[in-house]
């Protein structure tokens, strides 16, 4: 079965940085896209960033533009999320996700990694 495993979460002060990693059990180019979502306590899961295979484009939520960067390393079957200038409101469980053929929706999920930003 397809597996996604996140790592790199932890505690960081406001203004600091973290890099999350997502390792996939399949070659990343077999997915239509991979991305990151997050869910804070009492809030719904929200899209953070994504990267496509077909056109190699990236997309970001308005709340993280200019601060977060998504990238991939196909040789390592890994997607990264570099998070800079972190804010307390970035505190959430971050989930890696993939859109697997034949569908295009994000339907494969990791178990999540906690990111906590202190003020």
N, C-alpha and C positions, 0 to 999 in steps of 0.2 A: 504494500500500500504506500501511497505518497505520504511522506512525513516532512514537516517543517519544524525546525528547532531553533528557537530564539536564544540569544545570550547577550550579555553586555549591560543589562540593566543594573541599577543600584541607586545609591544616594549621592546627590550632588548639590552644591550651593547654587543659588541663583546667579546667573551669569556664566556658569561653568559649562562643560561639554561632556557628552557621552557618545560612544559609537555602538549601536546595536548591530548584531549580526544575525542572519537567518540562513541556516544551512538546509538545503533541500536534498531529498533522497533521489531525485531525478535531475537530469541536466536542466538548467534553468531555461534553455532555449526551447524546451518542449512546452513551456507555458506561454499563453498569450500575454500575460503580464504578471508581475509580482508587486506587492506593495505592503504598506504598513498602515495599521489602524490602531486606535487607542480607545480605552474606555476608562473614564474617571468614575469614582464612586457617585452613585445617584444620577449618572448621565448615560445616554445611549452611546453605543460604539460609533466612532466617527473616523472617516478617512483622513489619513495624514499625508501619505505620499505614495506614488506608484511609478513603475517603469515598465514600458512595453517592450516586447521582443520585435514585433513587426517593423516598427519605425524608430525604436530606441528612444522614444520621447519620454520625458518625465513630467509629472504633475504633482502639485502640492496644494494642501489646504491653505486658505488665505492666512490663517493664524500662524503658520510656520514658514511661509515664504521668506526667503532671505536668511533664515536661521538653520533650516534643516536641508540636508542633501541626501538623496537616494542614489545608490550606485550598485553595480553588480560585478562579480568576477565569475565568468562562466567556467573557467578552469577549476574553480573551487566549489561550484554549484552554490554560491553564496550571494545574498543580497545584503547591503549595508544601509544603515540610516545614521548619518553623522548629524548630531544634534548640538548646535552651538547656541550661546546666549540663552540658556535655558531659564524658564520662568516658573514660578510655583504653579501656575495654571497648566503647565505641561505635565504635571504629576498624573500618572495613569498607568494602567497595564497596557503595554504595547504588544500588539499581535502582528506577526508576519502572515501574509496571505498570498495565495496564488490562484490564478484563473487557469484551470486545466481544460484542454479540449475534451469533448467537442463544444462545451459551453465557453462563454466568455466572461461570466460572472466570477467574482472571487468566491470560490467554493472549497478551497483547501486552506486549513488554518493551523497555525501553531498553538501552543498552550499558553503563550504570553510570557513577558518578562516585566517586572515592576520597575518603574522609573519614579523616583521621588525627588522633588526639587524643593529645597528648604529656602526660606526667605532670609 
